[in-house]
Amino acid sequence: MKKQFLEDQLKKAVLAREKEKVSVFRLLLSQIKNREIAVKRSLSEDEINEEIGREIKKRKEAIKLFEQGKRDDLVAKEKMEMAILQKLK
């Protein structure tokens, strides 16, 4: 159910030409697919939520590092991606 929802959101983002959302959804679906290959079965909704949590954590860590490096452009990009992911949880 959750995976289908994500795929539908990706399609909507592609049609609406929202490149930021397209990028986030493609990356997330890729991570889910890789995990499914690793465990050799479809992921449950809870496991998909774990993947979303991992992606949020990656963004938080990246934001810290970019702030230390004074890369405000990348900080803004990561925060935007993190906001999209947090809406999915």
Buried (B, 14 or more C-beta within 10 A) or exposed (E): EBBEEBEEBBEEBBEEEBEEBBBBBBBBBEBBEEBBEEEEEEBEEEBBBEBBBBBBEBBEEBBEEBEEEEBEEBBEBBBEBBEBBEEBE
